């Protein structure tokens, strides 16, 4: 959970710290079990008195190291295993692996290859549901005691199971032959085995399809053809499922042409999504890669000649296990044109990038009343990237990024530039000294 005003997060029941808050023993009036994080906040800041009264030293330091937003924003649910807080099927899979939830070796290899594929996210979820046998076909719903027509929506004669719907129905067989020239005759086992063997044979194209349940001849596909073939297989299954739902919920009649048109439409969507993703990666590479003559920078406003004031910032952070100073860090800023102007102070910080971003925020707060055009040098490339792409920034700095944005609103110009460590040596000296 990313904390905003704390109204939607329960202190002891929600996952908002790295470990459960440890309440101090022997408190005369302990916080109730359903207490909200907002109870620990007063006028937009942490209420240190309440926090120190109720929690252990370790919990206090972790809470106070969280930067609160200046605006009255709501709490946001995040996915902790991913650094950017975004859930993906891939991160869920690897989290399960880390927790010891494993599958047989063959299926593990299949999923490892599958998650790497450039596919629409909805397709990945779709295939995952099929492989886990949780897609709500009629046979599955009947087992849950749901009153439903169990016959296939296409042929009206056989019971709608995964195998029948996607592969064995005469209607589906005609679709496979019409879209790809495939014949799905024969005993193929479960649909999961059929999908696994089919996709594995595409990914391992030099195997001449000997393990595939779909016969396409003894062709060896080049990488481009293999990608197209995989997309066509999944698009065909997706189109079958969409048309099945159209018949179920819109009272449509089975239409082979409609299914093939839907498959073609989604093949084009997949191609467009892949092309867009490649372009975005190229754009990001162009923006974030530091050319020989330029530094990565985040800027706002227009600079007037002769007005710019330059500063160095740095954060000193080092995690020391089992040390009473484990959460202590220090930040500093120095005026490059007048090195006698500097400030340094200790803070509570849980990550290096958080400490560096707080150094930038503190510098801005200290000098914005005096100077209207400033340039800040930092040796943290990560924090500059976080400013450029706030939605993809690490969770621990998102509120700080928002606060930096708010603080610079009245400045005529600001630039925050990523430089080499030696270019912030004066700030590094003061920060390191302050931490000791």
N, C-alpha and C positions, 0 to 999 in steps of 0.2 A: 504494500500500500504506500502510495506517495502522499504525504501529509499536506493538506491545504489548511482549512480552518479546524480540522479535527472532529467535525460534527458527525461524520459517517464512519469513524473508526473506533472500535472498542479497544481499550488499553490491553486487556488481558486475553481477549478472544481472537483478535485479528492479527495477521502477520504483517507487522509494520517495523519491527526491529529484527536484527540478525538472530536474536534468541528471545525467549519469553522474558518479559520484564520481571525482575526479581524484587518483590516487595519486602521491605525491611520488617523484621519480626518485632513484636512488642509495641506496635503503633497503637495509640489510644483510639484513633478514629481512622482506620484504614479505608482506602478507596473501595467502593463496591465492585463486585465482579463485572458488572455491566457498565462501568464508568467509561466515558468517552475520552479520547485524546484532547478534546476541547477543554476538559477540566484542567489540563496542564498548561493551557495557553491563556495569557492575559494581555489584552490590548495589542494583539498581533505578535507577541513575544512569548518565549517559554517562561513560565512562572517558576523561577529557580527555587524559591522557598518550598513550594508544594512538592517539586520533583525531588529535592534533596531530603525532604522529610519522609517521603514514602518509599524511595527506592535505594537499592544498593549502589555503591560507588560506580561499578561497571555499567549498570543500566543508566545512571545519571549522565555519565559521560557520553554514552551513545545517543541519548535523547538530545542533549544540549548541542551535539555536533551536527544535528539536522537543521538546515537552514529553512526557516519558514518563509512563505511568499509574502510580499508586501500587500498584495491584493487579497480580498476575501474570497479565495477560490475554494472549491470543494475538494475533498479527498479523491484520489484517483487510484483505481485498482491496477496493479501491475503484476507481471509474471517475473518473479524473482530469479529463476535460473538463467534468464537472459539479461545481459547487462543493460540493455535498452528498455527492459520492462515489457517487451512484446512477446506474446505467446506465439509459437509456431509449432507445427506438428513435429518438425525436426528437433526443436529444443525439448519438447515433451518426450520424444523418443529417447534422446540422450540422457535426460533426467531419469527416466525409468531404468536405463542401462546402469547409471551410476548407483541407483538404489537397489541394484541386484535383481530387477525384474527382467529376466532374460528369456529369449526364445531359442528354439533349436538352431543349430549352426546354419542350416540351409536357409531358413527364413530370415535369420539375422543378416546374412549376406544379401538376401533379396532387398530387405529394407534399407540397408546401407547404400545400395545402388539406387534404390527408388528415391530416397530423400535428396539425392544429388541432382536429380533430373530437373530441367527447367520446364516446369509445368504450372498451369493455373492452380492456385491454392485450393479452389473448390474441387478440382480434379483429384488432388492428393487426398483430401478428406474423403471424397467419394470412394476411391480405391481402398483407402484404409477401412472404411465402414464395411465394404464388401469382404475384405480379407478377415475382418473380425466377426463377420456374419451378424452385423447389427443393422444392416440396411432394412427398412421396414417393408419388406415384401409381404404378400398376403399370408404365406405359410408362417412367417415369423410373428405376425400380428395375431394369428389364430392361436398360436402357442401361448400368447399372453392373455387368452380368454377374451379377445376383442371380437365382437360380432362383425364379420366382414365377408364379402363374397371372395371365396378363395380361388376361384378359377382364373386362369391366365386371361389378361385383358386383351390379348391378341388372338389366341386360338379358341378361347372359351371352353376348352375341353380338359386340359391338364391343370393340375394344381400349380399355383404360381410359387415356385421356389427360385432361389438365386440361379441354380443351374438351368432350369427350364426357361426363365425369363431372358437371360442374357446369352444363352448358347444353344439350348436344345429345342426350343420352340421352332416350328416350321417358319413362322414369320421372321424370327431372329436369324435363322439360317439364311433366308433370302436377303436379309439386310447385310450380313457379313459377305455374302457372295457379291451383292450389288455394290457395296462401298469399296471392297478390297480384293474381291476375287477369291476369298477364302471359303473353304468347305469345312464345316465343323461337325462332320459325321464321325461316328465312332464313340467308344467308351473313353471319356476323358477324366473320370474321377470327379472330385469336387471342383467347384468353380475357382476356389483359391489355388488349388494345384494347377489348374488350367491357366490362370492369369500368371502365376509365378513362372511356370515353364515357358509360356509365350513371351513374356517380357525378358526373361533371362536369355532366351534364344536370340532376341533382338540385340540385347546388350553384348552378348558374346557371339557376334555375327559370324565369326570364322568357324563356328561349330556346325555350319551348314544346316542349321535348323533341326538337327537330329533329335533334340529334346523338346521340340515345340509340338503342341497339340494342334497348331494351325499349320496347314501345309501350303507353302507358297513356292514350292520348287526348291531346287538346290542352288539358290542364289547366295552370293556373299555380298552383303550390303556395305557400302562405304559409310563413314560416320554420319554424313548428312542424310543419307537414305535411311539409316537406322533411326535417327531422330524423328524423321517424318513418319516412318512406319509405327513407332511407338505412339506418336500423337494420334495417328489414325485409329489405332486399336482402342485407345482410351476415349477418343471422341465418339467412336461408334457405340461404345458401351454407355457413355453419357447421353447420347441421342436416344438410345433405346429407353433409358430411364425417364428422360424428359417426356417422351411420347407416351409411355405407360402412364405417367401422371396426368398428362393432358386427357387421356381417355377416362381415367378415374375421376378427375375433378371437373372436367369441362365437357364430359359426354361426347368427346370426339370419336370418330370411327378410325380403326387402324388404317394407316396410310404409309406405305413403304416410301413413297417419294418424300413425304414430310420428314421422316426419320433421316433419310440421306441428305436432305437439305440442311437439317439441323446439325448433322455431323460436319458438313462442309463449312457451315457458319462458324462453328466452334474451332475448327482447324484454323480458320483465318484469324479468329480472336487470339488463339494461342500464338500464332506467328507474329501478330502485332504486339502482343505482350512481351514476347521474347525480344523482338526488335527494339521496343521501347526500353527494356531493361538493359540491353547492350549499350544503347545510346546514353542512358543515365550513368552507367558505369564509366563510359568513356568521358562523359562530362565531369563526373566526380573526380576521375583520375587527372583530368586536365586542370581542374580547379585546385585540388589539394596537393598535387605533386609540386614540390618547390623547384622552379626552374633555377638555372644558374644565377640569374640576375634579379630574382624576385623572392620575397618571403610570403608565406601564407598570412593573410590579414583579413580582419573583419573591420569594416569602416561604416560610418554613418555621418551624413552632413556634408557640407562644403567648406573647405579650408580657405581662409584669406591669407595672402602672403605676409609673412613675418609674425603671425599670431601663434604658431604652434609651440607648445611646451611638451618636452619629452620626459618620460619616466621609465624606470626599470621596476619590475616587481618580481618577487620570488617567494616561494613557500618552502619551509623546512619541515619535513615530515619523516618520521621513522617509527615503524611499529615495533615495539619491544614486548614480547610475550612475558606475561607474569610480572610486568613492571608497573608500579603505581603511576608512572608517567606515560603509559602505553597510548593514551589518546591525545597527548599533548603535541602540539605543532606550533609553528611560528610563521608569521608573515611579515613582509617588509616592502617598502617602496622608497625609491630614491629619485630626486630630481636630477636629470643628467646635466642640466645647465647650471645647477647650483647644488653640488653634492652635500652641502651642509644642511640642505632640506631633506629630511628623511624621517620615516617613522617605522617602528617595528613593535610587534606585540605577540604574546602567546595567545593561542586559540585552542579550541577542541576540534580536532579533525580526524576523520576516520579513513580518508583516502587521499593520496597525493594530488589527484586532479581536483578534489574538493578544496584542499588547502590552497592550491594555486588560484582557483577561481575566487576564493575569498580574499586573496591578496589583491587581485584586480578590483574587486568590489570595494575594498577598504581604500585603495588608492583613489578611486573615483569619488568616493564619499568625502575624502579629505581635501581634494583639490578643486572640485567642480565649482565651488563658490568663487574661487579666485581666478580660474582659467576657463575659457570657453572653447578652446581648441586644444586637445591633448592627444598625445600618442603614447601608448603603453607597450613596452616590450616585455614579452614572456618567453621562457624557454619551453613552454608546454604547447606542443602542436595540438594535443587533444582538446584543450580548452578553446582554442581558436576554431577548431572544427565544430565544437559544440555550439559556439556562437553562430557559425554559418548554417548549421543544420540542427536547430534546437530540438526538433521532434525525434532525432536520432541520438540525442546526447545521453550520456550516462545518467542513471537515475539520481545519483547523489549530488549532481550539480544543476538539475533542472530548475529548482526554485531559485538558485543563485543566478542562473542565466536570466531568468525573468526579472530578478531584482536589478541586475546590471542594465537590462533594457530600460527599466523604469528610471534608474538613476541618470542615464545619459540623455533623457528626453529633452532637457533644456540646454544641452551643449550645442554649439554651432557645428562642431566637428569632433569626432573621436575615431581613432584607429587602435586596434589591439593586434599586435604583430608578433608572429612566432620568429624567434631569433635563436642563435646558438647560445649555449650556456655561458660562454665567456663574455657575451654582450650584456648579461645581467649579473655580472660578478659582484658589483657593489651591493645590489639588493640581496644577493645570496649571502654575502658576508654578514649583513645585519640580521637577516632571518636566522641564520645558523647560530649566531651569537645569542639572539633572543631566546632560542629554544633551550639553550644549555642551563 
